[in-house]
Each structure stands twice: as C-alpha cells, then as structure tokens.
Amino acid sequence: MSKININNANDIEAIRAARQNNLYEVTKGNIQKSETKISVSEDKLELSPRAAEVGKLVDQVKELPDVRTEKVNELRVQISAGEFQPTSDEIAKAILKDEIIK
C-alpha cells in the first residue's frame, strides 16, 4: 500500500495517483490468486475380497426370477385336483410371515 505524504494533502493529483496505484496492486493480487491452479487428486475405491464376493452373490440373486414358476405350477395342479388344503394355522402363519418381512 502506498503512503500519502500529508504535507501534500492538497495535491489532488498525488492522492488520485496513490489511490490508483493501490487499486492496481489489490486487483493484481486478486488476479494472481484466481489464476493459481489447484491440484486435485482422484478418489479411489478399493473393495475387499469379501465385498467383491458379496457383489457377485447380489448379481446372482438379481438374475433369479421373481416367480418360481415350477412351484406355482405344482400348487395349481394340487389346487385343481383338490389336494391342496392348508389348515387355518398354516394360512395364519403365512400371512404373518409376509407382514413381518414388510
């Protein structure tokens, strides 16, 4: 920052020049700061062997069908033949089992 000579306080041109110089120095410093490059390192993710194994198992589960067609067809045959007659306790347990999971 430039100093202003107070003995020449009436010299407007000297004061104006000093302020212009101060403004230039401040602006120059801001420009240099903004041009400074920031190096950023890349993030890395390393999975443990166990996590990789779990990932493979999850992929295998995703490939399984949502409906077990063989089981459904077997039950349809039993129902149509009149052989599928679950007890009320079995029905209640099945209902509760589904409700607890949700």
C-alpha positions in Angstrom: 0.0 0.0 0.0 1.4 3.4 -0.9 1.8 6.1 1.7 0.3 9.5 1.1 2.5 12.5 2.2 0.3 14.5 4.4 2.3 17.6 3.7 1.0 17.4 0.1 -2.6 16.7 1.2 -3.9 19.5 -1.1 -2.3 17.9 -4.1 -5.3 16.1 -5.6 -3.3 14.5 -8.4 -0.9 12.9 -6.0 -3.7 11.5 -3.9 -5.5 10.2 -7.0 -2.3 8.6 -8.3 -1.7 6.9 -4.9 -5.3 5.5 -4.9 -5.0 4.3 -8.5 -1.7 2.5 -7.5 -3.4 0.9 -4.5 -6.3 -0.2 -6.6 -3.9 -1.7 -9.2 -2.0 -3.6 -6.6 -5.1 -5.1 -5.0 -6.6 -6.0 -8.4 -3.3 -7.6 -9.5 -3.1 -9.7 -6.3 -6.7 -10.9 -6.8 -6.0 -11.9 -10.4 -2.9 -13.8 -9.4 -4.9 -15.6 -6.7 -7.6 -16.6 -9.1 -5.1 -17.9 -11.7 -3.4 -20.2 -9.1 -4.1 -23.8 -10.2 -5.4 -26.2 -7.5 -4.3 -29.8 -8.0 -7.0 -32.3 -7.1 -6.2 -35.9 -6.5 -8.5 -38.6 -7.7 -10.6 -40.6 -5.3 -10.1 -44.3 -5.3 -12.3 -47.1 -4.1 -10.8 -50.4 -3.3 -13.1 -53.3 -2.4 -12.1 -56.1 -0.1 -12.2 -59.7 -1.4 -15.3 -60.2 0.8 -17.1 -57.2 -0.7 -16.3 -58.4 -4.2 -17.8 -61.8 -3.3 -20.9 -60.2 -1.8 -21.2 -58.2 -5.0 -21.1 -61.4 -7.1 -23.7 -63.0 -4.9 -26.0 -60.0 -5.2 -25.7 -60.1 -9.0 -26.6 -63.8 -9.0 -29.7 -63.1 -6.8 -30.8 -60.4 -9.2 -30.7 -62.9 -12.0 -33.2 -65.2 -10.2 -36.8 -64.9 -11.4 -39.2 -63.2 -9.1 -41.7 -66.0 -9.5 -40.8 -69.6 -9.0 -42.8 -71.0 -12.0 -42.3 -74.6 -11.1 -43.6 -74.1 -7.6 -46.6 -72.1 -8.8 -47.5 -74.8 -11.4 -47.2 -77.6 -8.8 -49.6 -75.7 -6.5 -52.0 -75.1 -9.3 -52.1 -78.8 -10.1 -52.7 -79.6 -6.4 -55.5 -77.0 -6.1 -57.3 -78.1 -9.2 -57.1 -81.7 -8.0 -58.4 -80.7 -4.6 -55.3 -81.9 -2.9 -54.1 -78.6 -1.6 -56.0 -77.9 1.6 -53.9 -75.8 4.1 -55.0 -75.6 7.7 -56.1 -72.3 9.2 -52.9 -72.2 11.3 -50.8 -72.6 8.1 -52.7 -69.8 6.4 -52.3 -67.5 9.5 -48.6 -68.2 9.8 -48.1 -67.5 6.1 -50.0 -64.2 6.4 -48.0 -63.1 9.5 -44.7 -64.2 7.9 -45.3 -61.8 4.9 -46.5 -59.0 7.2 -43.4 -59.2 9.5 -41.0 -59.0 6.5 -42.6 -55.8 5.2 
